[in-house]
Amino acid sequence: MTGSKIRKENKAGDTRGSTRIFTHPKARFLFKEKEWQECTIININPKGVGVAFHTREKINAGSIVLVEIFVPDELEPIKVKGTIQWIKQEKSGTTGGIKLTEELDEVKLAKIS
């Protein structure tokens, strides 16, 4: 996991059961009947993904989203699907958390990080 930071959050009220890997691969996302838009992965764990969305469109919690994560030296992106769990919209941009439909295995996590 070269170039990534790994941190376990153990703050009161934190329900994460996995270590988050802080990484910044380029990616793109798609909501039903929309066009692909760019985003950047902020952090990832087997059950979820933190994302910086590069869009001015409103994103709603509860929305189903597809994400393609571009990995260096791989021909095909890693594809994941999930539900927007939280969203934070500020002047500087939009960030959010995605709960994945299927957990990522160790091989995919290693490639992303």
C-alpha positions in Angstrom: 0.0 0.0 0.0 2.7 2.4 -1.1 1.8 6.1 -0.7 -1.3 5.6 1.3 -2.1 6.4 4.9 -3.9 3.9 7.0 -5.8 5.1 10.1 -8.3 3.4 12.3 -11.0 5.7 13.7 -12.1 4.9 17.2 -13.9 8.0 18.2 -17.1 7.7 20.3 -20.1 7.1 18.1 -17.9 5.9 15.2 -19.6 2.8 13.8 -16.8 1.8 11.3 -15.5 -1.7 11.9 -12.7 -1.4 9.3 -9.5 0.5 8.9 -9.9 3.4 6.4 -7.1 3.7 3.8 -6.5 7.3 2.7 -5.8 7.4 -1.0 -6.6 9.6 -3.9 -7.1 7.7 -7.2 -9.2 9.3 -9.9 -12.6 7.9 -10.4 -16.0 8.6 -12.0 -19.5 8.2 -10.8 -22.9 7.6 -12.3 -26.4 8.0 -11.0 -29.3 6.3 -12.8 -30.1 8.0 -16.1 -27.3 10.6 -15.8 -23.9 10.9 -17.5 -20.6 9.8 -15.9 -18.9 12.6 -13.9 -15.5 12.8 -12.3 -14.7 12.3 -8.6 -11.7 11.5 -6.4 -11.6 8.8 -3.8 -10.6 10.2 -0.4 -10.6 7.0 1.6 -11.7 3.5 1.2 -12.3 0.4 3.4 -13.9 -3.0 2.5 -17.4 -1.7 3.3 -17.4 1.9 2.1 -15.8 4.8 0.1 -15.3 8.5 0.9 -15.6 10.6 -2.2 -15.0 14.1 -3.4 -17.5 14.7 -6.1 -16.5 17.1 -8.9 -20.0 18.4 -9.7 -22.2 21.3 -8.9 -25.3 19.1 -9.1 -27.2 18.3 -5.9 -26.5 14.8 -4.6 -29.0 13.2 -2.3 -28.4 10.8 0.6 -30.0 7.4 -0.2 -29.2 7.6 -3.9 -27.7 4.5 -5.6 -24.4 5.2 -7.3 -21.9 3.3 -9.5 -18.3 4.2 -9.2 -15.4 3.3 -11.4 -11.9 3.6 -9.8 -9.0 4.0 -12.1 -6.0 2.0 -11.0 -2.5 2.6 -12.5 -1.2 -0.3 -14.6 -4.7 -1.8 -14.9 -6.6 -1.9 -18.2 -10.1 -1.9 -16.5 -11.3 0.3 -13.6 -12.5 -1.3 -10.4 -16.3 -1.0 -10.4 -18.3 -0.7 -7.2 -21.9 0.0 -6.4 -23.4 1.5 -3.3 -25.7 3.9 -1.5 -24.9 7.5 -0.6 -25.0 7.4 3.2 -24.1 11.1 3.9 -23.4 14.1 1.8 -21.7 17.5 2.7 -22.1 20.3 0.3 -19.9 23.4 0.8 -18.6 26.2 -1.4 -15.3 24.4 -1.9 -17.0 21.2 -3.1 -19.1 18.2 -2.3 -18.0 15.2 -0.3 -19.9 12.1 0.7 -19.7 8.6 2.0 -20.9 5.5 0.0 -21.9 2.2 1.7 -20.9 -0.5 -0.8 -23.4 -3.1 -1.9 -20.6 -5.8 -1.8 -17.5 -5.6 0.3 -14.2 -5.1 -1.4 -11.7 -8.0 -1.2 -8.1 -7.6 -0.1 -6.8 -7.8 -3.7 -9.0 -4.9 -4.9 -8.2 -2.8 -1.8 -4.5 -3.3 -2.4 -4.8 -2.2 -6.0 -6.7 0.9 -5.1 -4.4 2.0 -2.3 
